[in-house]
Amino acid sequence: MIEVHYFAAARQAAGVACEQVPATATLGELVRYLGNAHDGATAAGMHFPEVLARCSFLADGVAAHTQDSLAGVARVDVLPPFAGG
């Protein structure tokens, strides 16, 4: 299992702050799984898969990309773009 933590718009659209999901081989597979698992939207009407497409990800605290392996990863953070500095 992988623990997924959502922040800001991703949290709003997912409807949960964090959850345990089945482990996948790559981050891309995890993103597809998550996009199919949630059908929520932000207050502005952006659906969860649209939010995911704009997000960056951390795998155990390290920047990860869709092709990256999740072997041995315990936690993935889903980070939408943040305004400000």
Phi and psi restraints in degrees (range 20) as a CNS / XPLOR table:
assign (resid 1 and name C) (resid 2 and name N)
       (resid 2 and name CA) (resid 2 and name C) 1.0 -121.1 20.0 2
assign (resid 2 and name N) (resid 2 and name CA)
       (resid 2 and name C) (resid 3 and name N) 1.0 135.1 20.0 2
assign (resid 2 and name C) (resid 3 and name N)
       (resid 3 and name CA) (resid 3 and name C) 1.0 -89.2 20.0 2
assign (resid 3 and name N) (resid 3 and name CA)
       (resid 3 and name C) (resid 4 and name N) 1.0 122.8 20.0 2
assign (resid 3 and name C) (resid 4 and name N)
       (resid 4 and name CA) (resid 4 and name C) 1.0 -110.8 20.0 2
assign (resid 4 and name N) (resid 4 and name CA)
       (resid 4 and name C) (resid 5 and name N) 1.0 128.0 20.0 2
assign (resid 4 and name C) (resid 5 and name N)
       (resid 5 and name CA) (resid 5 and name C) 1.0 -112.7 20.0 2
assign (resid 5 and name N) (resid 5 and name CA)
       (resid 5 and name C) (resid 6 and name N) 1.0 130.5 20.0 2
assign (resid 5 and name C) (resid 6 and name N)
       (resid 6 and name CA) (resid 6 and name C) 1.0 -107.7 20.0 2
assign (resid 6 and name N) (resid 6 and name CA)
       (resid 6 and name C) (resid 7 and name N) 1.0 144.4 20.0 2
assign (resid 6 and name C) (resid 7 and name N)
       (resid 7 and name CA) (resid 7 and name C) 1.0 -126.6 20.0 2
assign (resid 7 and name N) (resid 7 and name CA)
       (resid 7 and name C) (resid 8 and name N) 1.0 148.8 20.0 2
assign (resid 7 and name C) (resid 8 and name N)
       (resid 8 and name CA) (resid 8 and name C) 1.0 49.8 20.0 2
assign (resid 8 and name N) (resid 8 and name CA)
       (resid 8 and name C) (resid 9 and name N) 1.0 -124.8 20.0 2
assign (resid 8 and name C) (resid 9 and name N)
       (resid 9 and name CA) (resid 9 and name C) 1.0 -60.5 20.0 2
assign (resid 9 and name N) (resid 9 and name CA)
       (resid 9 and name C) (resid 10 and name N) 1.0 -33.2 20.0 2
assign (resid 9 and name C) (resid 10 and name N)
       (resid 10 and name CA) (resid 10 and name C) 1.0 -64.7 20.0 2
assign (resid 10 and name N) (resid 10 and name CA)
       (resid 10 and name C) (resid 11 and name N) 1.0 -40.0 20.0 2
assign (resid 10 and name C) (resid 11 and name N)
       (resid 11 and name CA) (resid 11 and name C) 1.0 -64.2 20.0 2
assign (resid 11 and name N) (resid 11 and name CA)
       (resid 11 and name C) (resid 12 and name N) 1.0 -44.0 20.0 2
assign (resid 11 and name C) (resid 12 and name N)
       (resid 12 and name CA) (resid 12 and name C) 1.0 -62.9 20.0 2
assign (resid 12 and name N) (resid 12 and name CA)
       (resid 12 and name C) (resid 13 and name N) 1.0 -46.7 20.0 2
assign (resid 12 and name C) (resid 13 and name N)
       (resid 13 and name CA) (resid 13 and name C) 1.0 -71.8 20.0 2
assign (resid 13 and name N) (resid 13 and name CA)
       (resid 13 and name C) (resid 14 and name N) 1.0 -34.0 20.0 2
assign (resid 13 and name C) (resid 14 and name N)
       (resid 14 and name CA) (resid 14 and name C) 1.0 -73.0 20.0 2
assign (resid 14 and name N) (resid 14 and name CA)
       (resid 14 and name C) (resid 15 and name N) 1.0 -29.7 20.0 2
assign (resid 14 and name C) (resid 15 and name N)
       (resid 15 and name CA) (resid 15 and name C) 1.0 82.8 20.0 2
assign (resid 15 and name N) (resid 15 and name CA)
       (resid 15 and name C) (resid 16 and name N) 1.0 4.5 20.0 2
assign (resid 15 and name C) (resid 16 and name N)
       (resid 16 and name CA) (resid 16 and name C) 1.0 -143.5 20.0 2
assign (resid 16 and name N) (resid 16 and name CA)
       (resid 16 and name C) (resid 17 and name N) 1.0 154.7 20.0 2
assign (resid 16 and name C) (resid 17 and name N)
       (resid 17 and name CA) (resid 17 and name C) 1.0 -83.3 20.0 2
assign (resid 17 and name N) (resid 17 and name CA)
       (resid 17 and name C) (resid 18 and name N) 1.0 -35.1 20.0 2
assign (resid 17 and name C) (resid 18 and name N)
       (resid 18 and name CA) (resid 18 and name C) 1.0 -158.4 20.0 2
assign (resid 18 and name N) (resid 18 and name CA)
       (resid 18 and name C) (resid 19 and name N) 1.0 161.5 20.0 2
assign (resid 18 and name C) (resid 19 and name N)
       (resid 19 and name CA) (resid 19 and name C) 1.0 -161.5 20.0 2
assign (resid 19 and name N) (resid 19 and name CA)
       (resid 19 and name C) (resid 20 and name N) 1.0 161.0 20.0 2
assign (resid 19 and name C) (resid 20 and name N)
       (resid 20 and name CA) (resid 20 and name C) 1.0 -99.1 20.0 2
assign (resid 20 and name N) (resid 20 and name CA)
       (resid 20 and name C) (resid 21 and name N) 1.0 129.9 20.0 2
assign (resid 20 and name C) (resid 21 and name N)
       (resid 21 and name CA) (resid 21 and name C) 1.0 -129.9 20.0 2
assign (resid 21 and name N) (resid 21 and name CA)
       (resid 21 and name C) (resid 22 and name N) 1.0 160.2 20.0 2
assign (resid 21 and name C) (resid 22 and name N)
       (resid 22 and name CA) (resid 22 and name C) 1.0 -61.6 20.0 2
assign (resid 22 and name N) (resid 22 and name CA)
       (resid 22 and name C) (resid 23 and name N) 1.0 142.3 20.0 2
assign (resid 22 and name C) (resid 23 and name N)
       (resid 23 and name CA) (resid 23 and name C) 1.0 -65.2 20.0 2
assign (resid 23 and name N) (resid 23 and name CA)
       (resid 23 and name C) (resid 24 and name N) 1.0 143.9 20.0 2
assign (resid 23 and name C) (resid 24 and name N)
       (resid 24 and name CA) (resid 24 and name C) 1.0 -124.1 20.0 2
assign (resid 24 and name N) (resid 24 and name CA)
       (resid 24 and name C) (resid 25 and name N) 1.0 164.8 20.0 2
assign (resid 24 and name C) (resid 25 and name N)
       (resid 25 and name CA) (resid 25 and name C) 1.0 -71.9 20.0 2
assign (resid 25 and name N) (resid 25 and name CA)
       (resid 25 and name C) (resid 26 and name N) 1.0 -38.8 20.0 2
assign (resid 25 and name C) (resid 26 and name N)
       (resid 26 and name CA) (resid 26 and name C) 1.0 -130.9 20.0 2
assign (resid 26 and name N) (resid 26 and name CA)
       (resid 26 and name C) (resid 27 and name N) 1.0 164.6 20.0 2
assign (resid 26 and name C) (resid 27 and name N)
       (resid 27 and name CA) (resid 27 and name C) 1.0 -63.5 20.0 2
assign (resid 27 and name N) (resid 27 and name CA)
       (resid 27 and name C) (resid 28 and name N) 1.0 -38.3 20.0 2
assign (resid 27 and name C) (resid 28 and name N)
       (resid 28 and name CA) (resid 28 and name C) 1.0 -58.4 20.0 2
assign (resid 28 and name N) (resid 28 and name CA)
       (resid 28 and name C) (resid 29 and name N) 1.0 -42.1 20.0 2
assign (resid 28 and name C) (resid 29 and name N)
       (resid 29 and name CA) (resid 29 and name C) 1.0 -64.2 20.0 2
assign (resid 29 and name N) (resid 29 and name CA)
       (resid 29 and name C) (resid 30 and name N) 1.0 -39.9 20.0 2
assign (resid 29 and name C) (resid 30 and name N)
       (resid 30 and name CA) (resid 30 and name C) 1.0 -63.7 20.0 2
assign (resid 30 and name N) (resid 30 and name CA)
       (resid 30 and name C) (resid 31 and name N) 1.0 -44.4 20.0 2
assign (resid 30 and name C) (resid 31 and name N)
       (resid 31 and name CA) (resid 31 and name C) 1.0 -60.7 20.0 2
assign (resid 31 and name N) (resid 31 and name CA)
       (resid 31 and name C) (resid 32 and name N) 1.0 -42.9 20.0 2
assign (resid 31 and name C) (resid 32 and name N)
       (resid 32 and name CA) (resid 32 and name C) 1.0 -62.9 20.0 2
assign (resid 32 and name N) (resid 32 and name CA)
       (resid 32 and name C) (resid 33 and name N) 1.0 -43.6 20.0 2
assign (resid 32 and name C) (resid 33 and name N)
       (resid 33 and name CA) (resid 33 and name C) 1.0 -58.9 20.0 2
assign (resid 33 and name N) (resid 33 and name CA)
       (resid 33 and name C) (resid 34 and name N) 1.0 -48.6 20.0 2
assign (resid 33 and name C) (resid 34 and name N)
       (resid 34 and name CA) (resid 34 and name C) 1.0 -62.7 20.0 2
assign (resid 34 and name N) (resid 34 and name CA)
       (resid 34 and name C) (resid 35 and name N) 1.0 -41.7 20.0 2
assign (resid 34 and name C) (resid 35 and name N)
       (resid 35 and name CA) (resid 35 and name C) 1.0 -60.4 20.0 2
assign (resid 35 and name N) (resid 35 and name CA)
       (resid 35 and name C) (resid 36 and name N) 1.0 -33.4 20.0 2
assign (resid 35 and name C) (resid 36 and name N)
       (resid 36 and name CA) (resid 36 and name C) 1.0 -82.7 20.0 2
assign (resid 36 and name N) (resid 36 and name CA)
       (resid 36 and name C) (resid 37 and name N) 1.0 -21.7 20.0 2
assign (resid 36 and name C) (resid 37 and name N)
       (resid 37 and name CA) (resid 37 and name C) 1.0 -83.6 20.0 2
assign (resid 37 and name N) (resid 37 and name CA)
       (resid 37 and name C) (resid 38 and name N) 1.0 -19.6 20.0 2
assign (resid 37 and name C) (resid 38 and name N)
       (resid 38 and name CA) (resid 38 and name C) 1.0 -126.8 20.0 2
assign (resid 38 and name N) (resid 38 and name CA)
       (resid 38 and name C) (resid 39 and name N) 1.0 137.8 20.0 2
assign (resid 38 and name C) (resid 39 and name N)
       (resid 39 and name CA) (resid 39 and name C) 1.0 -121.1 20.0 2
assign (resid 39 and name N) (resid 39 and name CA)
       (resid 39 and name C) (resid 40 and name N) 1.0 20.1 20.0 2
assign (resid 39 and name C) (resid 40 and name N)
       (resid 40 and name CA) (resid 40 and name C) 1.0 -79.1 20.0 2
assign (resid 40 and name N) (resid 40 and name CA)
       (resid 40 and name C) (resid 41 and name N) 1.0 177.4 20.0 2
assign (resid 40 and name C) (resid 41 and name N)
       (resid 41 and name CA) (resid 41 and name C) 1.0 -145.8 20.0 2
assign (resid 41 and name N) (resid 41 and name CA)
       (resid 41 and name C) (resid 42 and name N) 1.0 163.6 20.0 2
assign (resid 41 and name C) (resid 42 and name N)
       (resid 42 and name CA) (resid 42 and name C) 1.0 -78.5 20.0 2
assign (resid 42 and name N) (resid 42 and name CA)
       (resid 42 and name C) (resid 43 and name N) 1.0 171.1 20.0 2
assign (resid 42 and name C) (resid 43 and name N)
       (resid 43 and name CA) (resid 43 and name C) 1.0 -61.1 20.0 2
assign (resid 43 and name N) (resid 43 and name CA)
       (resid 43 and name C) (resid 44 and name N) 1.0 -27.4 20.0 2
assign (resid 43 and name C) (resid 44 and name N)
       (resid 44 and name CA) (resid 44 and name C) 1.0 -82.3 20.0 2
assign (resid 44 and name N) (resid 44 and name CA)
       (resid 44 and name C) (resid 45 and name N) 1.0 -2.8 20.0 2
assign (resid 44 and name C) (resid 45 and name N)
       (resid 45 and name CA) (resid 45 and name C) 1.0 92.5 20.0 2
assign (resid 45 and name N) (resid 45 and name CA)
       (resid 45 and name C) (resid 46 and name N) 1.0 10.2 20.0 2
assign (resid 45 and name C) (resid 46 and name N)
       (resid 46 and name CA) (resid 46 and name C) 1.0 -82.5 20.0 2
assign (resid 46 and name N) (resid 46 and name CA)
       (resid 46 and name C) (resid 47 and name N) 1.0 121.8 20.0 2
assign (resid 46 and name C) (resid 47 and name N)
       (resid 47 and name CA) (resid 47 and name C) 1.0 -74.6 20.0 2
assign (resid 47 and name N) (resid 47 and name CA)
       (resid 47 and name C) (resid 48 and name N) 1.0 154.8 20.0 2
assign (resid 47 and name C) (resid 48 and name N)
       (resid 48 and name CA) (resid 48 and name C) 1.0 -52.3 20.0 2
assign (resid 48 and name N) (resid 48 and name CA)
       (resid 48 and name C) (resid 49 and name N) 1.0 -46.7 20.0 2
assign (resid 48 and name C) (resid 49 and name N)
       (resid 49 and name CA) (resid 49 and name C) 1.0 -59.9 20.0 2
assign (resid 49 and name N) (resid 49 and name CA)
       (resid 49 and name C) (resid 50 and name N) 1.0 -34.0 20.0 2
assign (resid 49 and name C) (resid 50 and name N)
       (resid 50 and name CA) (resid 50 and name C) 1.0 -66.1 20.0 2
assign (resid 50 and name N) (resid 50 and name CA)
       (resid 50 and name C) (resid 51 and name N) 1.0 -39.5 20.0 2
assign (resid 50 and name C) (resid 51 and name N)
       (resid 51 and name CA) (resid 51 and name C) 1.0 -63.5 20.0 2
assign (resid 51 and name N) (resid 51 and name CA)
       (resid 51 and name C) (resid 52 and name N) 1.0 -46.9 20.0 2
assign (resid 51 and name C) (resid 52 and name N)
       (resid 52 and name CA) (resid 52 and name C) 1.0 -56.7 20.0 2
assign (resid 52 and name N) (resid 52 and name CA)
       (resid 52 and name C) (resid 53 and name N) 1.0 -37.2 20.0 2
assign (resid 52 and name C) (resid 53 and name N)
       (resid 53 and name CA) (resid 53 and name C) 1.0 -63.6 20.0 2
assign (resid 53 and name N) (resid 53 and name CA)
       (resid 53 and name C) (resid 54 and name N) 1.0 -21.5 20.0 2
assign (resid 53 and name C) (resid 54 and name N)
       (resid 54 and name CA) (resid 54 and name C) 1.0 -100.7 20.0 2
assign (resid 54 and name N) (resid 54 and name CA)
       (resid 54 and name C) (resid 55 and name N) 1.0 -3.8 20.0 2
assign (resid 54 and name C) (resid 55 and name N)
       (resid 55 and name CA) (resid 55 and name C) 1.0 -84.1 20.0 2
assign (resid 55 and name N) (resid 55 and name CA)
       (resid 55 and name C) (resid 56 and name N) 1.0 158.6 20.0 2
assign (resid 55 and name C) (resid 56 and name N)
       (resid 56 and name CA) (resid 56 and name C) 1.0 -110.3 20.0 2
assign (resid 56 and name N) (resid 56 and name CA)
       (resid 56 and name C) (resid 57 and name N) 1.0 164.2 20.0 2
assign (resid 56 and name C) (resid 57 and name N)
       (resid 57 and name CA) (resid 57 and name C) 1.0 -135.3 20.0 2
assign (resid 57 and name N) (resid 57 and name CA)
       (resid 57 and name C) (resid 58 and name N) 1.0 144.8 20.0 2
assign (resid 57 and name C) (resid 58 and name N)
       (resid 58 and name CA) (resid 58 and name C) 1.0 -117.8 20.0 2
assign (resid 58 and name N) (resid 58 and name CA)
       (resid 58 and name C) (resid 59 and name N) 1.0 131.2 20.0 2
assign (resid 58 and name C) (resid 59 and name N)
       (resid 59 and name CA) (resid 59 and name C) 1.0 -110.7 20.0 2
assign (resid 59 and name N) (resid 59 and name CA)
       (resid 59 and name C) (resid 60 and name N) 1.0 110.1 20.0 2
assign (resid 59 and name C) (resid 60 and name N)
       (resid 60 and name CA) (resid 60 and name C) 1.0 51.1 20.0 2
assign (resid 60 and name N) (resid 60 and name CA)
       (resid 60 and name C) (resid 61 and name N) 1.0 41.2 20.0 2
assign (resid 60 and name C) (resid 61 and name N)
       (resid 61 and name CA) (resid 61 and name C) 1.0 86.1 20.0 2
assign (resid 61 and name N) (resid 61 and name CA)
       (resid 61 and name C) (resid 62 and name N) 1.0 1.9 20.0 2
assign (resid 61 and name C) (resid 62 and name N)
       (resid 62 and name CA) (resid 62 and name C) 1.0 -114.9 20.0 2
assign (resid 62 and name N) (resid 62 and name CA)
       (resid 62 and name C) (resid 63 and name N) 1.0 135.0 20.0 2
assign (resid 62 and name C) (resid 63 and name N)
       (resid 63 and name CA) (resid 63 and name C) 1.0 -52.6 20.0 2
assign (resid 63 and name N) (resid 63 and name CA)
       (resid 63 and name C) (resid 64 and name N) 1.0 134.2 20.0 2
assign (resid 63 and name C) (resid 64 and name N)
       (resid 64 and name CA) (resid 64 and name C) 1.0 -131.2 20.0 2
assign (resid 64 and name N) (resid 64 and name CA)
       (resid 64 and name C) (resid 65 and name N) 1.0 152.3 20.0 2
assign (resid 64 and name C) (resid 65 and name N)
       (resid 65 and name CA) (resid 65 and name C) 1.0 -122.6 20.0 2
assign (resid 65 and name N) (resid 65 and name CA)
       (resid 65 and name C) (resid 66 and name N) 1.0 162.3 20.0 2
assign (resid 65 and name C) (resid 66 and name N)
       (resid 66 and name CA) (resid 66 and name C) 1.0 -56.2 20.0 2
assign (resid 66 and name N) (resid 66 and name CA)
       (resid 66 and name C) (resid 67 and name N) 1.0 -31.3 20.0 2
assign (resid 66 and name C) (resid 67 and name N)
       (resid 67 and name CA) (resid 67 and name C) 1.0 -81.7 20.0 2
assign (resid 67 and name N) (resid 67 and name CA)
       (resid 67 and name C) (resid 68 and name N) 1.0 -7.5 20.0 2
assign (resid 67 and name C) (resid 68 and name N)
       (resid 68 and name CA) (resid 68 and name C) 1.0 -72.9 20.0 2
assign (resid 68 and name N) (resid 68 and name CA)
       (resid 68 and name C) (resid 69 and name N) 1.0 142.6 20.0 2
assign (resid 68 and name C) (resid 69 and name N)
       (resid 69 and name CA) (resid 69 and name C) 1.0 -70.6 20.0 2
assign (resid 69 and name N) (resid 69 and name CA)
       (resid 69 and name C) (resid 70 and name N) 1.0 145.2 20.0 2
assign (resid 69 and name C) (resid 70 and name N)
       (resid 70 and name CA) (resid 70 and name C) 1.0 -107.8 20.0 2
assign (resid 70 and name N) (resid 70 and name CA)
       (resid 70 and name C) (resid 71 and name N) 1.0 16.4 20.0 2
assign (resid 70 and name C) (resid 71 and name N)
       (resid 71 and name CA) (resid 71 and name C) 1.0 -57.9 20.0 2
assign (resid 71 and name N) (resid 71 and name CA)
       (resid 71 and name C) (resid 72 and name N) 1.0 123.9 20.0 2
assign (resid 71 and name C) (resid 72 and name N)
       (resid 72 and name CA) (resid 72 and name C) 1.0 79.9 20.0 2
assign (resid 72 and name N) (resid 72 and name CA)
       (resid 72 and name C) (resid 73 and name N) 1.0 -0.4 20.0 2
assign (resid 72 and name C) (resid 73 and name N)
       (resid 73 and name CA) (resid 73 and name C) 1.0 -80.1 20.0 2
assign (resid 73 and name N) (resid 73 and name CA)
       (resid 73 and name C) (resid 74 and name N) 1.0 133.2 20.0 2
assign (resid 73 and name C) (resid 74 and name N)
       (resid 74 and name CA) (resid 74 and name C) 1.0 -100.2 20.0 2
assign (resid 74 and name N) (resid 74 and name CA)
       (resid 74 and name C) (resid 75 and name N) 1.0 -29.2 20.0 2
assign (resid 74 and name C) (resid 75 and name N)
       (resid 75 and name CA) (resid 75 and name C) 1.0 -140.5 20.0 2
assign (resid 75 and name N) (resid 75 and name CA)
       (resid 75 and name C) (resid 76 and name N) 1.0 136.6 20.0 2
assign (resid 75 and name C) (resid 76 and name N)
       (resid 76 and name CA) (resid 76 and name C) 1.0 -123.0 20.0 2
assign (resid 76 and name N) (resid 76 and name CA)
       (resid 76 and name C) (resid 77 and name N) 1.0 128.3 20.0 2
assign (resid 76 and name C) (resid 77 and name N)
       (resid 77 and name CA) (resid 77 and name C) 1.0 -100.8 20.0 2
assign (resid 77 and name N) (resid 77 and name CA)
       (resid 77 and name C) (resid 78 and name N) 1.0 134.5 20.0 2
assign (resid 77 and name C) (resid 78 and name N)
       (resid 78 and name CA) (resid 78 and name C) 1.0 -107.3 20.0 2
assign (resid 78 and name N) (resid 78 and name CA)
       (resid 78 and name C) (resid 79 and name N) 1.0 113.1 20.0 2
assign (resid 78 and name C) (resid 79 and name N)
       (resid 79 and name CA) (resid 79 and name C) 1.0 -119.3 20.0 2
assign (resid 79 and name N) (resid 79 and name CA)
       (resid 79 and name C) (resid 80 and name N) 1.0 106.3 20.0 2
assign (resid 79 and name C) (resid 80 and name N)
       (resid 80 and name CA) (resid 80 and name C) 1.0 -72.3 20.0 2
assign (resid 80 and name N) (resid 80 and name CA)
       (resid 80 and name C) (resid 81 and name N) 1.0 164.2 20.0 2
assign (resid 80 and name C) (resid 81 and name N)
       (resid 81 and name CA) (resid 81 and name C) 1.0 -59.1 20.0 2
assign (resid 81 and name N) (resid 81 and name CA)
       (resid 81 and name C) (resid 82 and name N) 1.0 139.1 20.0 2
assign (resid 81 and name C) (resid 82 and name N)
       (resid 82 and name CA) (resid 82 and name C) 1.0 -109.9 20.0 2
assign (resid 82 and name N) (resid 82 and name CA)
       (resid 82 and name C) (resid 83 and name N) 1.0 139.7 20.0 2
assign (resid 82 and name C) (resid 83 and name N)
       (resid 83 and name CA) (resid 83 and name C) 1.0 -85.9 20.0 2
assign (resid 83 and name N) (resid 83 and name CA)
       (resid 83 and name C) (resid 84 and name N) 1.0 157.2 20.0 2
assign (resid 83 and name C) (resid 84 and name N)
       (resid 84 and name CA) (resid 84 and name C) 1.0 92.8 20.0 2
assign (resid 84 and name N) (resid 84 and name CA)
       (resid 84 and name C) (resid 85 and name N) 1.0 -161.8 20.0 2
